[in-house]
């Protein structure tokens, strides 16, 4: 009698918790011989990276810098979160008009827990 193998469900373990923060983000893309500045919105943010929705496609594996400014009445002072990272995934958005880019941060976004708690 032959044994059958059931496929195990595919799961992706995340290293850091994602926070569903939709914030305006200023993005600078640096490539070989070019620099481009774009505006985007975060879809989610974690200590290790962020998912952005952006109007223009961005080359995969590009290096980016980003700045998010948050001015919320629940915060004592405005908060600026900035960082640098690498684009690790590019996909067409659900509306087929925008793109989603996943950015892996070079350094952890250590202040994100405080910001997520206030939102």
C-alpha positions as CSV (number, residue, x, y, z in Angstrom):
1,X,0.0,0.0,0.0
2,X,1.5,3.4,-1.0
3,X,1.7,6.2,1.4
4,X,0.2,9.5,0.5
5,X,1.7,12.8,1.8
6,X,-0.5,15.7,2.6
7,X,0.9,19.1,1.8
8,X,1.4,21.2,4.9
9,X,-0.1,24.7,4.8
10,X,2.4,27.4,4.0
11,X,2.9,29.9,6.7
12,X,5.3,32.8,6.9
13,X,6.6,33.6,10.3
14,X,7.2,37.3,10.8
15,X,10.2,38.5,12.8
16,X,8.4,41.6,14.0
17,X,4.8,42.5,14.7
18,X,3.2,44.7,12.0
19,X,1.2,47.7,12.9
20,X,-1.6,48.8,10.5
21,X,-0.5,52.5,10.3
22,X,-1.6,54.5,7.3
23,X,0.7,57.5,7.2
24,X,2.1,59.8,4.5
25,X,5.7,58.9,3.7
26,X,8.3,60.9,1.8
27,X,10.5,58.4,-0.1
28,X,13.8,59.0,-1.8
29,X,15.0,56.3,-4.2
30,X,18.7,56.1,-5.0
31,X,19.9,54.0,-7.9
32,X,22.8,53.9,-10.2
33,X,23.0,57.5,-11.6
34,X,19.6,58.6,-10.4
35,X,17.7,59.9,-7.4
36,X,13.9,60.2,-7.3
37,X,11.7,61.6,-4.6
38,X,8.1,60.3,-4.3
39,X,5.2,60.6,-1.9
40,X,3.6,57.3,-0.6
41,X,1.4,56.1,2.1
42,X,2.3,53.3,4.6
43,X,0.0,50.3,4.7
44,X,1.7,48.7,7.7
45,X,4.9,49.3,9.6
46,X,7.1,47.1,11.8
47,X,10.4,47.5,13.6
48,X,12.1,45.8,10.6
49,X,10.3,47.4,7.7
50,X,7.2,48.9,6.1
51,X,4.8,48.3,3.2
52,X,4.1,51.3,1.1
53,X,1.6,52.2,-1.5
54,X,3.0,54.4,-4.2
55,X,1.9,55.7,-7.6
56,X,5.1,54.8,-9.5
57,X,6.9,51.5,-9.8
58,X,10.2,51.3,-7.9
59,X,13.0,49.0,-9.0
60,X,13.3,45.9,-6.9
61,X,16.4,45.9,-4.7
62,X,16.6,49.7,-4.8
63,X,18.0,51.6,-1.8
64,X,15.5,54.1,-0.3
65,X,15.3,56.6,2.5
66,X,12.0,57.5,4.0
67,X,10.5,60.0,6.4
68,X,7.1,59.8,8.2
69,X,5.8,62.7,10.2
70,X,3.0,62.1,12.6
71,X,1.1,64.9,14.3
72,X,-1.6,63.3,16.3
73,X,-3.6,65.0,19.1
74,X,-2.9,62.0,21.3
75,X,0.9,62.6,21.1
76,X,2.5,65.2,23.2
77,X,4.8,66.3,20.3
78,X,4.9,65.5,16.6
79,X,6.9,62.4,15.9
80,X,9.3,61.9,12.9
81,X,10.3,58.4,11.9
82,X,13.0,58.1,9.4
83,X,15.2,55.4,8.1
84,X,16.9,53.7,5.2
85,X,16.4,50.3,3.6
86,X,16.1,48.2,0.6
87,X,13.1,47.4,-1.6
88,X,12.6,43.6,-1.2
89,X,9.3,43.3,-3.1
90,X,7.3,45.2,-5.7
91,X,3.7,44.3,-6.6
92,X,0.8,45.9,-8.4
93,X,-1.8,47.3,-6.0
94,X,-5.3,46.0,-5.7
95,X,-6.7,48.9,-7.7
96,X,-4.1,48.3,-10.6
97,X,-3.3,52.1,-10.4
98,X,-0.7,52.0,-7.7
99,X,2.1,49.8,-6.5
100,X,3.0,48.2,-3.2
101,X,6.6,48.1,-2.2
102,X,8.0,46.3,0.8
103,X,11.1,47.9,2.4
104,X,13.4,46.1,4.7
105,X,15.1,48.6,7.1
106,X,18.8,48.7,7.6
107,X,18.3,49.6,11.2
108,X,15.3,48.8,13.4
109,X,12.5,51.4,13.7
110,X,12.7,51.4,17.5
111,X,10.1,54.2,18.1
112,X,7.3,52.4,16.2
113,X,5.9,50.7,19.3
114,X,5.3,54.0,21.0
115,X,3.6,55.5,17.9
116,X,1.4,52.4,17.4
117,X,0.3,52.5,21.0
118,X,-0.9,56.1,20.6
119,X,-2.9,55.4,17.4
